[in-house]
Amino acid sequence: MNTHLSAQTENEIYCYIKQKGIKYPEVVLRQAIYETGHFRSNIYQKKNNLFGFRRKRYMAFDDWKACVDYYKVWQEKHYTNDEVDYYAFLQKQNFSGKRKFRYDLQLKRTHIRATLKCIVDGKKE
């Protein structure tokens, strides 16, 4: 795998997550990395699905940005209490689909390869 490409992808996705105003952007990026196996999964490559969103089957998006846009709507609908730890929220939401699986711990262990740098509202972050 081309690590440099993955790092570019991580930074690009992270910056778009921040641009959209999604809460806890580093956690959300960890989800994308974890769910796609560092952007190698078929679900990501064929369906542009960064987060494993599914109804009966995995959802398909026109591009990865559309998937991030969907995440924003999903987060606004489900994450209604900012005082709840976001990792705990994801675990309680059963985002992984497996009841006893410690999704929160897996995300905390997920490594971000890129140095995350964005320009948001004209400011470097």
C-alpha positions in Angstrom: 0.0 0.0 0.0 1.2 3.5 -0.7 1.4 5.1 2.8 1.8 8.6 1.3 -1.4 8.3 -0.6 -3.2 7.2 2.6 -1.8 10.2 4.5 -3.0 12.5 1.8 -6.4 10.9 1.9 -6.5 11.2 5.7 -5.7 14.9 5.6 -8.2 15.6 2.8 -11.0 13.8 4.6 -10.1 15.3 7.9 -10.2 18.8 6.4 -13.5 18.2 4.8 -14.9 16.9 8.1 -13.8 20.1 9.8 -15.1 22.2 7.0 -18.6 20.6 7.4 -18.5 21.4 11.1 -18.8 17.8 12.2 -18.1 17.4 16.0 -15.0 15.5 17.1 -13.3 15.5 13.7 -10.4 13.3 14.8 -12.7 10.7 16.2 -14.7 10.7 13.0 -11.5 10.4 11.0 -10.5 7.4 13.1 -13.9 5.9 12.2 -13.2 6.4 8.5 -9.8 4.8 8.8 -11.0 1.9 10.9 -14.1 1.2 8.8 -12.2 1.3 5.5 -9.0 -0.4 6.6 -7.0 2.7 5.8 -9.1 3.3 2.7 -8.5 -0.2 1.2 -11.9 -1.8 1.7 -14.2 -2.7 -1.2 -17.1 -0.8 0.5 -15.0 2.4 0.3 -13.5 1.8 -3.1 -16.8 0.7 -4.8 -19.4 2.5 -2.8 -17.6 5.6 -1.4 -18.8 4.5 2.0 -16.3 5.7 4.6 -18.2 4.7 7.7 -19.9 1.4 7.0 -23.4 3.0 6.8 -26.0 0.4 5.9 -29.7 -0.1 5.8 -30.3 -3.6 4.7 -27.1 -3.4 2.6 -24.1 -1.1 2.6 -25.1 2.3 1.3 -23.5 3.7 -1.8 -22.6 7.4 -2.2 -21.7 9.4 -5.3 -18.3 10.2 -3.8 -16.7 10.2 -0.4 -17.8 13.8 0.3 -21.4 12.7 0.0 -20.7 10.1 2.7 -19.2 12.7 5.0 -22.2 14.9 4.3 -24.5 12.0 5.3 -22.4 11.6 8.5 -23.1 15.2 9.4 -26.8 14.7 9.2 -26.6 11.4 11.1 -24.5 13.0 13.8 -26.9 16.0 14.2 -29.9 13.6 14.4 -28.4 11.1 16.9 -25.7 13.0 19.0 -28.0 15.4 20.9 -26.1 15.7 24.2 -22.6 17.3 23.9 -21.8 16.3 27.5 -21.7 12.6 26.5 -18.2 11.4 25.6 -18.3 10.8 21.8 -16.5 7.4 22.0 -19.1 6.3 24.6 -21.9 7.6 22.4 -20.6 5.6 19.4 -20.4 2.5 21.6 -23.9 3.0 22.9 -25.2 3.6 19.3 -23.7 0.1 18.5 -22.1 1.7 15.5 -20.2 -1.5 14.8 -23.4 -3.6 14.7 -21.9 -6.1 17.3 -23.3 -5.8 20.8 -20.3 -6.9 22.8 -17.6 -5.5 20.6 -15.6 -2.6 22.1 -15.8 -0.3 19.1 -14.7 2.7 21.2 -11.4 1.0 22.2 -10.8 0.0 18.6 -11.2 3.6 17.5 -8.9 4.9 20.2 -6.2 2.5 19.0 -6.6 3.5 15.3 -3.5 5.3 14.1 -3.8 8.5 12.1 -0.8 8.5 9.7 -1.1 12.0 8.4 0.0 15.3 10.0 -3.4 16.9 10.0 -3.3 20.5 8.6 -6.2 22.4 7.2 -7.2 25.9 6.3 -10.6 26.5 7.7 -12.2 30.0 7.3 -8.9 31.4 6.1 -7.0 30.1 9.2 -4.5 27.3 9.3 -5.4 24.7 11.9 
